[in-house]
């Protein structure tokens, strides 16, 4: 996750660079998919959720035991997600207890059920942030989300949260089919007094893998970043503030760094780069972790084909602190990258970007990320020739990541 607004503030209000924490002492932000049940049918859903009960999900007792372990492990943040987390009957029991155990507690929802008693409980528990997914204006969102009326229901949820002074953000997944709606969504944030905007690049997992042919072209990603840079700068330099974050394409940080260098010169750019390098880019298996609906632990939410272990058998804290070979490799800096990523001069900023896309496309988690939209000059490959991977529609082939980490 690249916090664009946060790092842009280094231009106007520079601060000392924080010391990079060693990988062995990093505690992850945990994204916990509480249930696969969901009232929508999103085309890019990485959990392939549906409006049915799925067998094998954690019981209430197992969920509460896991929550206590996360508290003892002192994770910095917990994001409760789904499916649709409001479809889990004990969500509010989990949320209320989590509020006492973790420093930052967030809810990731499609927003359509944020009303009445459910919204009262969200406000009562005191979630630090509620992220609501919207993938276009009106009918475009409904098509992506698979249910007519989903847009109006989600917008109602946004307004209900703001009426209760709950910090709320919009979450948007950029594709070829909805990119034209990005300016309108940024305007919607201003019109509805939304606090945060999160742009997610498409990841080839779940239904997002089957629909990978809809991924935004590189020129769309650059166009989207130009819009976000303009809006973030407006907020940082005195306009209405909007916290802008992007996810699942850490090349965004390099694009931002090049923007800083072009507009503000080398001294400021070098300072910003020091902060970005301390962050380190992609944090799968290090600063972020996932617990899925069955209790399986993954390096992040998109690595569903690789399981570190199950909280049904062993506490999360033990699994995450163990000697898992995939986690060990993901935590290596620099990572053993290949292709354009291996030759890239700004690996310290992006961390090799999103490894799961490379894995899904080639079977090799260390191949280049095909969603890197930067040209060779922008990543320091002056005079070098690197053949680029081509994204093709899903053909049903799956790759097992484990053997490539042996």
Order of alpha helices (4+ residues) and beta strands (2+ residues): alpha-beta-alpha-beta-alpha-beta-alpha-beta-alpha-alpha-beta-alpha-beta-alpha-alpha-beta-alpha-alpha-beta-beta-beta-alpha-alpha-alpha-alpha-alpha
